[in-house]
Amino acid sequence: MGRSLKLGLDFLFGLVIPILILSRFSDELGNVTAYVVSALVPVTWVAVDLLFVTRRFNFITSFLGLNAVVRGVLAFWFVDGLAYAFKDSVPSLLWVVVFGLSLVFGRPLIGAFLEQSFDPRTPEQERSLRNLFDEVPARRALWLGTLAMVVLSAVTGVANFFLNVWIVTAGFGTRAFNAQVAESNAIARFAISIPEALALMVVVGLALRAVYARLPGDPTDSDFWELMELREARKDA
């Protein structure tokens, strides 16, 4: 599946269809049913994507799957007011906890993201990549990148919480509640999720830059693993 099509489907199932269900079909389905269905549509899409489209099982996809499961479970926690604002911000809190714990245990998770992107195929490649990540400059970059993810997730979680407090004021199970949830989700996607994604790209890009700085040669002229082989050869010389 092409990248553009994948992004289009993510946008369709993650935002457009849930908002349409909340805003257009609450009367036909019933307010509570419409709310649950709208919440489960993006969860179902993530599951279908992981199992049948992407079909890659690694740390990143496992974490995305966990995030989807949490969202699916929370869909059946019927609350409003401050409790709803907290519930809708739990996925960001999950990122804070997981990335924060990785720092506590000395295994910054940005390293896991980079490892999956480099895709080591042999035990030797895995070992050489771990050795590279253990060098002080690279390890510092991974630690700072993971810390930046903790801060970023905390900020977006707080922003999402107050956005919901401001917009979602109706009682659960009413048509007004569903309409306000749809409005909040639309605003959050453009005002919070897009800046968050751009910031994540910057964080990962800086971490990649620090890793490539430890390699010989020009990264634009050679494959990553070719540079790694050259690095290992120079170390053994």
C-alpha positions as CSV (number, residue, x, y, z in Angstrom):
1,M,0.0,0.0,0.0
2,G,1.4,3.4,-1.0
3,R,2.2,6.0,1.7
4,S,-0.4,8.5,0.4
5,L,-3.2,5.9,0.4
6,K,-2.2,4.8,3.9
7,L,-2.3,8.4,5.2
8,G,-5.6,8.9,3.5
9,L,-7.1,5.8,5.1
10,D,-5.7,6.8,8.5
11,F,-7.4,10.2,8.2
12,L,-10.6,8.6,6.9
13,F,-11.0,6.0,9.7
14,G,-9.3,8.0,12.4
15,L,-11.2,11.2,12.0
16,V,-13.7,11.6,9.2
17,I,-15.9,8.5,9.8
18,P,-16.0,8.8,13.6
19,I,-17.0,12.5,13.3
20,L,-19.7,11.6,10.7
21,I,-21.1,8.9,13.0
22,L,-21.2,11.3,16.0
23,S,-22.7,14.2,14.1
24,R,-25.0,12.6,11.6
25,F,-26.1,9.2,13.0
26,S,-26.7,9.7,16.7
27,D,-30.5,9.8,16.2
28,E,-30.5,6.7,14.0
29,L,-28.2,4.6,16.1
30,G,-28.9,6.1,19.5
31,N,-26.6,8.5,21.3
32,V,-24.7,5.8,23.3
33,T,-24.4,3.4,20.4
34,A,-23.1,6.1,18.1
35,Y,-20.5,7.1,20.6
36,V,-19.2,3.6,21.1
37,V,-19.2,2.8,17.4
38,S,-17.4,6.1,16.6
39,A,-14.8,5.3,19.2
40,L,-14.2,1.7,18.0
41,V,-13.8,2.6,14.3
42,P,-10.2,3.9,14.6
43,V,-9.4,1.1,17.0
44,T,-10.6,-1.5,14.5
45,W,-8.7,0.2,11.7
46,V,-5.4,0.1,13.7
47,A,-6.0,-3.7,14.3
48,V,-6.8,-4.3,10.6
49,D,-3.7,-2.3,9.6
50,L,-1.4,-4.2,11.9
51,L,-2.8,-7.7,11.1
52,F,-3.6,-7.5,7.4
53,V,-2.0,-4.4,5.8
54,T,1.3,-3.6,7.5
55,R,1.8,-7.1,8.9
56,R,4.9,-6.1,10.7
57,F,5.2,-7.1,14.4
58,N,7.9,-5.3,16.2
59,F,8.2,-2.8,19.1
60,I,6.6,0.0,17.3
61,T,3.6,-1.9,16.0
62,S,3.2,-3.6,19.4
63,F,3.0,-0.3,21.1
64,L,0.5,1.1,18.6
65,G,-1.5,-2.1,19.2
66,L,-1.4,-1.5,23.0
67,N,-2.5,2.1,22.5
68,A,-5.4,0.9,20.4
69,V,-6.5,-1.7,23.0
70,V,-6.5,1.0,25.7
71,R,-8.6,3.2,23.5
72,G,-11.0,0.3,22.8
73,V,-11.4,-0.4,26.5
74,L,-11.9,3.2,27.4
75,A,-14.7,3.5,24.9
76,F,-16.9,1.6,27.3
77,W,-16.1,3.9,30.2
78,F,-19.2,6.1,30.0
79,V,-18.4,9.4,31.7
80,D,-18.6,13.1,31.1
81,G,-17.1,16.3,32.4
82,L,-13.7,16.1,34.0
83,A,-13.7,12.3,33.9
84,Y,-14.2,12.4,30.1
85,A,-11.5,14.9,29.7
86,F,-9.1,12.7,31.6
87,K,-10.2,9.5,29.8
88,D,-9.6,11.1,26.4
89,S,-6.1,12.1,27.5
90,V,-5.1,8.6,28.8
91,P,-3.3,7.6,25.6
92,S,-0.9,10.6,26.0
93,L,-0.5,9.6,29.6
94,L,0.4,6.1,28.4
95,W,3.2,7.5,26.3
96,V,4.5,9.5,29.2
97,V,4.6,6.5,31.5
98,V,6.1,4.1,28.9
99,F,8.8,6.5,27.7
100,G,9.5,7.8,31.2
101,L,10.0,4.3,32.6
102,S,12.4,3.5,29.7
103,L,14.6,6.4,31.0
104,V,14.3,5.1,34.6
105,F,15.5,1.7,33.5
106,G,18.3,3.1,31.3
107,R,16.8,1.9,28.0
108,P,15.6,5.1,26.2
109,L,12.8,4.0,23.8
110,I,13.8,6.3,21.0
111,G,16.6,3.8,20.5
112,A,13.9,1.1,19.9
113,F,12.2,3.3,17.2
114,L,15.6,3.8,15.5
115,E,16.5,0.2,15.7
116,Q,13.3,-0.8,13.9
117,S,13.9,1.8,11.2
118,F,17.4,0.4,10.6
119,D,16.0,-3.1,10.6
120,P,19.1,-5.2,11.6
121,R,18.9,-8.6,9.9
122,T,21.7,-10.6,11.6
123,P,23.0,-11.1,15.1
124,E,26.1,-9.3,14.1
125,Q,24.2,-6.3,12.9
126,E,22.1,-6.2,16.1
127,R,25.3,-6.3,18.2
128,S,27.1,-3.6,16.2
129,L,24.0,-1.4,16.4
130,R,23.8,-1.8,20.2
131,N,27.5,-1.0,20.5
132,L,26.9,2.2,18.5
133,F,23.9,3.2,20.7
134,D,26.1,2.6,23.8
135,E,28.6,5.2,22.8
136,V,28.3,8.3,24.9
137,P,27.3,10.8,22.2
138,A,24.7,8.5,20.7
139,R,23.4,7.4,24.1
140,R,23.0,11.1,25.2
141,A,21.1,11.8,22.0
142,L,18.8,8.9,22.6
143,W,18.2,9.9,26.2
144,L,17.4,13.5,25.3
145,G,15.2,12.4,22.5
146,T,13.2,10.1,24.8
147,L,13.0,12.9,27.4
148,A,11.7,15.2,24.7
149,M,9.0,12.6,23.9
150,V,8.0,12.5,27.6
151,V,7.7,16.3,27.7
152,L,5.9,16.4,24.3
153,S,3.3,13.7,25.3
154,A,2.7,15.5,28.7
155,V,2.1,18.8,27.0
156,T,-0.2,17.3,24.4
157,G,-2.1,15.4,27.1
158,V,-2.6,18.5,29.2
159,A,-3.7,20.5,26.1
160,N,-6.2,17.7,25.1
161,F,-7.5,17.6,28.7
162,F,-8.3,21.3,28.8
163,L,-9.6,21.3,25.2
164,N,-12.2,18.7,26.3
165,V,-13.0,20.6,29.5
166,W,-13.7,23.7,27.4
167,I,-15.8,22.0,24.7
168,V,-17.4,18.8,26.0
169,T,-19.7,20.2,28.7
170,A,-23.0,18.2,27.9
171,G,-24.0,15.1,29.8
172,F,-23.0,11.7,28.5
173,G,-25.7,9.9,26.4
174,T,-27.1,13.1,24.8
175,R,-26.9,14.3,21.2
176,A,-25.2,17.5,22.4
177,F,-22.4,15.4,24.1
178,N,-21.8,13.5,20.8
179,A,-21.7,16.7,18.8
180,Q,-19.2,18.3,21.3
181,V,-17.0,15.2,21.2
182,A,-16.9,15.4,17.4
183,E,-16.0,19.1,17.6
184,S,-13.3,18.4,20.1
185,N,-11.8,15.5,18.1
186,A,-11.7,17.7,15.0
187,I,-9.9,20.5,16.7
188,A,-7.5,18.2,18.5
189,R,-6.5,16.5,15.3
190,F,-5.4,19.8,13.7
191,A,-4.4,21.9,16.6
192,I,-2.7,19.1,18.7
193,S,-2.0,15.9,16.7
194,I,-0.4,17.6,13.6
195,P,2.0,19.7,15.7
196,E,2.8,16.7,17.8
197,A,3.6,14.6,14.7
198,L,5.9,17.4,13.4
199,A,7.7,17.7,16.7
200,L,8.1,13.9,16.8
201,M,9.7,14.0,13.3
202,V,12.1,16.7,14.6
203,V,13.0,14.6,17.7
204,V,13.6,11.5,15.7
205,G,15.5,13.4,13.1
206,L,17.9,14.9,15.6
207,A,18.5,11.5,17.2
208,L,19.2,10.0,13.7
209,R,21.6,12.9,13.0
210,A,23.5,12.1,16.2
211,V,23.7,8.4,15.3
212,Y,24.9,9.1,11.7
213,A,27.6,11.5,13.1
214,R,29.3,8.4,14.7
215,L,29.6,6.8,11.2
216,P,32.4,7.3,8.6
217,G,31.6,8.6,5.2
218,D,28.6,10.5,3.8
219,P,25.2,9.1,4.8
220,T,23.7,10.4,1.6
221,D,26.0,8.4,-0.6
222,S,25.8,5.0,1.2
223,D,23.4,2.6,2.9
224,F,23.4,2.7,6.7
225,W,24.7,-0.9,7.0
226,E,27.4,-0.2,4.5
227,L,28.6,2.6,6.7
228,M,28.3,0.3,9.7
229,E,30.5,-2.3,8.0
230,L,33.0,0.4,7.2
231,R,33.0,1.5,10.8
232,E,33.5,-2.0,12.1
233,A,36.4,-2.5,9.6
234,R,38.1,0.6,10.8
235,K,37.7,-0.4,14.4
236,D,39.3,-3.8,13.6
237,A,42.2,-2.3,11.6
